Amino acid sequence: MAIKFIIDSAADIIPAEAEALGLIHLPLKVMFGETEYSDAVDLTHKEFYEKLIENDEFPKTSQVNPDAFASAFQKVVEAGDTAVVVTLSSKLSGTYQSAIIAAEDYEGKVFVVDSENVCIGERILIQLGLKLRDQGLSAAEIAAKLEEEKHHIRLLALLDTLEYLKKGGRISAAVAFAGNILSIKPVIAVENGEVSLVGKARGSKKGNNLLRELIANCGGINFDKPYALAYSGLSDHLLKKYIEDSSELWSSHTSELPISSVGCTIGTHVGPGAIAVAFFEN
């Protein structure tokens, strides 16, 4: 009997990577106008940002529905396996609730974990789950451990623009205008399952310094557990600059950093040019 992991696309683990890791990948949907796409399936991250930049109309995202989860659960259980499901925060999407509804018919076979995170914060929780599976834990034990460990995850992101927070109705047009004029770079975090503003800096250099300071305030990065970096948009040059500026964080611990791109779930609201770090705190 095997343990299968079922994830949603908000973890920004693309389908090819999910397949290589043996994960079952269920995409959220993103709509530009009347056209709906499956996140990272028929719209790559690159294509998403091209559309985001080119379109005046703000895209909409929608959750994974209960039927998609039920179909995945049925296949896993019919094969004689059990499942651990990790979803993005229930405070940011109805995807977790969809999984809970679908899991009602599979008690003792399917275990659903609300990551209380998103993007690479969700990703590193999944990666920890895979490590626990390799250590021989059962699906129930893995889910219980992830419920405990998720509270030690820190996801911090430095945004390049306030424009997309304005478009999504998260801030007023006046605040966005003033921030852009002053080159304000906000730092956001996921706290208790919700996105919050944790700092502001004037200019990219001070933004990078603030990000390093906030990581230090968390007690630093636990390099014995999964960690990840990510960028949004069509280029990773801002992330490369941040890595260079903060080399003291990484150089004595690793020679290669795990980097991925941010997909539509968070990318819709932060826009291109954001950089993010996720880690388990020391």
N, C-alpha and C positions, 0 to 999 in steps of 0.2 A: 504494500500500500504506500503510495507516494503522497507527498504534500505539494500541492500546486498553489502558486501565488497568483492572485487575480488583481490587476491594478487598473487604474484609470489613466487617461492620457495627461492629466494635470501634473503627474509626476515628471513629465517631460522626458520619459524613457521612450524613444521612438520605436516603432514596431519591429524593425530589424534587430535592435538591441534587446528588446523584450524576448524575441524568439531565441536569440543566442543564449539568453539567461534562463530560458524555459518558463517565462512569465506569460500569462494570458492577459492581453492588452485590450481594454475596452475604451474606445474613444468618446470624448465629449464632442459636441457639435458646435460649429461656429458658423454664423450666417452673415454674409455681406449682401445687404438688400434682400432679395427673394431667394438667393442661392445658398443652400446649406452644404457644408463640408464636414467630413469626419476629421477631427483634429489629428494631424500627423499621418493620416491614412491617405486621403485624396487631396490633402493640402499640406505640403511640407512647411516647416518653420520659415524657411526662406520665402516661399510663395505667400505665406501669411503676412509677413512684414512688407512685402512688395505691395500687396493689396491694402494693407493698413495705411501705408504712406500715400498711395495713389488715390484712395477713396475718401471723399468728404463725409460719407455716411459712416457712423460709428458701428462696428460689428457687434453682434450679440452672441453670447455663448449659452449653451444649454447642457443640462446634466445627462449622465448615463441613465437610461430608464430601467425600471425593474425587470422588464422582459429580457433585456440584454444580459443582466446579471443572472436571471433564472435559467436562461439557455446555457450560460457558462457553467453554472452550478450543476445542472443536470448532467452535462458531459463529464464533469469531474467525478461526481458520485457514481454514475453508471460504470465508470472505469475502475471503481473500487477505491478511489483516492479521497483525500480530504483537502479542504481549501482554506487558505488564509487570504482574506481580502483586505487590501489597504486602500483607503480612499482619501481624497482631499478633504479639507476641513468641512465639517457639517455646517459651519457658520458662513461658509463662502459658496456652498452649492448644495443642492438636494441629492447629490450622487450617493452620499452615505445613507440617506434614508431609503433610496431606491434599493441599495444592497441589503439593508435590514429587512425590508418588505419581502424581497426575493428569498432571503435566507430562512424565513419562517418555516418553510417546508423541509428544511435540511438541518434540523437541530442535531448537534453533535458531529456534524460533517463539515459545516461551513462556519468560519469564525471571522467576523467583520471588525476591523479596526479603523476608527476615525483617527487619521494621522494628526488632526488639528493643525495641519500645515498644508503646503502646496509647493509645486515646483521642486527645486532641489531639496527642500526640507522634507517633502514627502519621499523623494528619491532615496535619501540616505536611510530613512526608516525601513524602506523596502530592502535595501542592501543589507542592513543589520538583520532583518528577518531571514534572508538567504544564508547568512553566516550561522544563525541559530539552527536553521534546518540542517546545515552541514554538520553541526555539532550533535545531531541526533535528537533534538527536541521534537515533541509532538506538535500538531497544529494548534491544539489548545494551549500548550505551554508557550509556543511562539507568540500567539496572540496576547497572552497575559504579559509576557515580557515586553512586547512592543508597547502595550498600554502604559507600562511603567517608564520605559525609556523615552517615549515621545516627549515627555515633559522636560527633557534635558537637551532638546534640539533648539538651536538658534539659527534663524534665517534672517540675514541682514542684506539690504539692497540699496545701492546708491543710484538714484535716477538722474538722467541727463536733462529731462524736461518735465514741466508740470502740465503740458498741453493735454496729455491723454487722461490724466486725472480730472482735468476740467471737462473734457468731452464725455467722460463717464459719469459726470455729476458728482464726483468725490470732493471737488473744491470749486469755489466760485471763479468766474471769469476774471474778476478783479484781482483775486489772490494769484491766479496763474499769470496774469499780465505783469504784476509787480515782481513776482518771483523770476520771471524770464528776463525782465529788464535788469534786475540785480544779479543775474546769473546764479540764482539760488539753486543748489543741488540738495534735494531732500533725501534723507535716509529713512527707509521704512523697515519695519520688522513684522514678523508674524508672531503675535503674542496671544495666548489663550484662544488660538484658532482664528484670530481676526488680524487684519492688516492695520498697523498703526504707524504714525509718524514719530520717529524717535530722535530726529536731529535734522539740522539744516546747516549747510555750509555755503560760503560764497566762492564759487569756482571749483573746478574739478580737483585741483591739487589739495585744497582744504577738505574737499569731500572724501578723497582717499585717506587723508589723515584721520578724519572723523571715523571712517569705517574701521581703521586699525585700532583706534581708541576704544570703540564700542566692543570690538572682539576682545581686547584686553580686559575690559570691564566685566566680561562674561567669564573670566578666568582662563581665557585662551582656548585653543582648539585641542580636543582629545584626539590625537593622531592614532590611537589604538582602535578607534571606531571609524565608520565611514564619514567622509566629508566631501564637499563638492563646490565647484565654482560654476557660474553661468553668466551668459551675456544675452541681451535682447537686441534684435535688429539684424542687419545684414553684415556687420563687421564686428570682430572681437578686439579691435585695437584698443578700446578703452579698458577692457579687462586685462589685456597684456600690459598696459601701462600701470594699472593697479598692482598687478603681480610683481612687476619690476620695482615699484615704489615700496612694496611691503615684503621684500624678499626675506627679511629677517624672520617673518612668520613661518616660512616654508623651508628655507634652504637647508637647515640642519635636520629636517624630518623626511624630506622626499625630494626626488629629482624629477618627478613627473606629476603634474597636478591633473585631477579629473575635471575636465571642462565640458559643459554641454550648453545648448542654446535653450532659451526660454520660449515656450510655446504660446498658444493663443490664450489660454486661461488667464495667465498673469500678463502676458504681453499686450493684450487688449487695453489694460489699464495703465501700464507703465510706459508703453511705447518703446521705440528703439533707443539704444544707447544706455540702457541700465546694466549694472553689473551686480552680481549677488554671490554671497558666500553662505553655505550652510554647514553646520558642524554640531557635534555633541560637545557641550561645554565640559571643561575639566572640573 
